[in-house]
Amino acid sequence: MKDIIQLFENVVNSLNNEITINSIGDVTDGKSTISISCLKWLRAASGLNSQVDISGVVYEVVEIVDSQTIKVKTNIKPIGKVLKITRPLFLNATMLKALSERESILDNTGKLRKDSWQKLPFIWLLEPFNTNENKDIRAMVESSPDVVFLFLDGASPNDWTTKQHYSNVINPIDSLVDAFVNYIVSNKKDFGSISNFRKVRHANFGEQFKQGHLQSILNEKLSGIEVRFSVEVRKDLKCNNCN
């Protein structure tokens, strides 16, 4: 059978993180305005600005003007036709691994590290999950796991209103969820249909888990979206050693 966790990690690592640049403005007051085709999961919030790569040079996004315009911090006008945004980090929680990754995002006071953008946002596949296996050798679908993902990003709960949680984190994360699900739907080689799909948007996510085993990881510094669905996993027709 296919490794379900590896399949989902492959989805995350295959997400298209390139955005077409329409035009780049001259530098004014240490900023350049860039017209782009779309935002994808870009965000710009105090202490949590996205980083973008244009022709191998990394720039900090200091403002999102609208759905097709951003401003980056620079003293030299960028040159390029495409910008790359940070791909999300994939976690399948064994708890120790998730805790280790959390500690690489937050310092010992619980504040976001300056380089935390490199680890955010992240997509966490919660374990264990139920899997219905199909033992019919004639079937094209070998299993149907019921999965729960947490799509999370950093937040500033002491400084943000609920509206700001949505504009700064949840709305960009919503775009990431869509990209993730759309990739699964388009990958007919590995996946079949998705059913029982549900999204729950959580501003100040950690407040939902003040008790229980998630508390030490999902603290008040994170916001995001909980996603639940069932998905068909197709058989590998090229497998010569299948039982």
Secondary structure, 3 states (H helix, E strand, C coil): CCCHHHHHHHHHHHCCCEEEEEEEEEEECCEEEEEECCCCCCCCCCCCCCEEEECCEEEEEEEEEECCEEEEECCCCCCCCEEEECCCEEEECCHHHHHHHHHHHECCCCCECCCHHHCCCEEEECCCCEEEECCCCCCCEEEEEEEEEEEEEECCCCCCCHHHHHHHHHHHHHHHHHHHHHHHHHCCCCEEEEEEEEEEEECCHHHHHCCCCCCCCCCCCEEEEEEEEEEEEECCCCCCCCC
